[in-house]
Amino acid sequence: MKSTEKCVNKFSMPCRIFVFVEKIKGNSSKHASIMLYRAQKAGKQSMRKDHHHNMEEHLQSSAVKFFARNMTSLNFDEQDGILRTISDAPPTHYTIKIQSLSLLSKHSLEKYESGEFEAGGYKWKLVFYPNGNKSRNVTEHISLNLVLAGANAPQTCWEVHAAFRLFLFDQNTGTYFALQEQNERRFHGMKLDWGFDKFLSLKAFTDASNGFLVEDTCVFGAEVFVRKERSTCKGECLSMIKDAIMYKHVWKIDNFSKLNAESYDSQTFIAGDQKWKIKLYPMGRDGAASGHLSLYLALAYPTSLPPASKIYAQYTLRLLNQATSTYHHEYKVSWWFSASSPMRGWPRFITVTWLKNTSYRFLVNDSCTVEAEVTVHGTASALE
């Protein structure tokens, strides 16, 4: 056994006794060493050397007996960098009591997520897996994770550094068994959860003599201490849409011969959660397109897009032949739309002469019909 040491409680908790149980690397028989830590009260005068020595021996002896009584039946897995703690004080920030635990499995609930609680200016929650986290192929263990949650959870380029301990109540002794990593963890938009996939074996957890599960009831808890927070990067996130849906919008234009403004807009329509419009220039968009009808697809409100946002859309603009379901005049293209590039189309979509040719039936009774088919396949936005 290692000699007893003194240290100041790194979490600044009330003065109390801890027994830290650490695995000795490379020891196949899984012996454990016990280190006793006693928090020092601020301003307390030093004890006389002989009295201090006697007190340390007494505490060390008590710790050994406590460990022998409570820990020898627990089969720990090798997990480097994890400290196991026995504490007589409850968790500082949050506690969950689960009654009728067996009913979770009966109702096919693989996990239970707690309500949100606040610590260090952030919202957190606990996630408990009574039969192990299946998404990480954990079996024969319970898993317990801490998750940064709520509207104030950091985005991808913002991170929170926190140290935490997760607790399991021993109902036989009134003490708490806890796991803590030696190093703080970074919570950020791409990694919002940390914890212990193999918090405790199911065999040890369900053994009533250990006191963790008594009359189908167990109690968990958490302490979280935020160390620092910072912005880490700039960038963008591309999200492609699987099985994107095509949206069709039809625009009938009457009294075409009386259109004398430079351009006209269709009613707005929605495709891929974006608002769009068709933009028509009856006499061409610029001098080079004189004698043509110009036709474009445009974002209806490009200035409302967040900075660096882009929308990738495939679309068709079509001038309908009103006499038949075929022989329409159309063009198809894909384009990245953005606030700086909100409109894309064809300045020379069709000549006015061809449009007015009665043989093609594009213009009938001074009316024509334009159709847009829009499919949004992806979006890109700035990392926050």
Secondary structure, 3 states (H helix, E strand, C coil): CCCCCCCCCCCCCCCCEEEEEEECCCCCCCCEEEEEEECCCCCCCCCCHHHHHHHHHHHHHHHHHHHHHHCCCCCCCCCCCEEEEEECCCCCCEEEEECCCHHHHHCCCCCEECCCEEECCEEEEEEEECCCCHHHCCCCEEEEEEEEECCCCCCCCEEEEEEEEEEEEECCCCEEEEEEECCCEEEECCECEEEEEEEEEHHHHHCHHHCCCECCEEEEEEEEEEEEEEECCCCEEEEECCCCCEEEEEEEECCHHHCCCCCEECCCEEECCEEEEEEEECCCCCHHHCCEEEEEEEECCHHHCCCCCEEEEEEEEEECCCCCCCCCEEEEEEEEEECCCCEEEEEEEEEHHHHHCCCCCCCECCEEEEEEEEEEEEEEEECC
